[in-house]
Amino acid sequence: MFEGWQDYFLLVGSAAAALIGLLFVVVTLTAGRERSTLELGQRFYMSPIVADLAAILVLSGAAMMPHLHPTPFGWFIAAAGLVGFIADMRIAQGIGRLSIPGENMLFDRSWYGLVPALVSLLIGGAGVSVLLRIGWAPFALAVALMVLLLVCVHNAWDLVTYIAPQAGQPPTQKLEEKE
């Protein structure tokens, strides 16, 4: 079913892997920051990006497997979409409980939680289309993974442009989770 798509999934998976590596470089920009701020920031901002990029990498790699049988792969894609949806909704909920003075939390909640959750639903739908052996199933998965990759690029850029100016300066904002 995925014959002819190997180059596409190789490209998307490689891009996700490279971005994961670059995010580890971003982590070095947080050296010397307050530990509680870093832990909340990692949980609600960094970890979801890495998890989504890892999902892209794993799904792209799996799509390139030779002699791939559609039924187990379809279930795998659908499960990944469901797990992603639940995780991303929990991120949106967690960001909604954060208090960062002067920050637009609706923007963060949308881009780091709700938008990835919607894309995860698309991935789950792609899994169902694989299970039903619909001809456009590879295209559905390809589009969903590309959209998720672009959302991750957006979120990584947003995170870096937020962290980089603060590197080397004393912390002025503290992340706090509302009760």
Helices and strands as residue ranges (DSSP letters): H 6-28, H 35-41, I 42-46, H 47-63, H 70-96, E 98-99, H 105-109, I 110-114, H 115-131, H 137-163, G 164-166, E 176-177
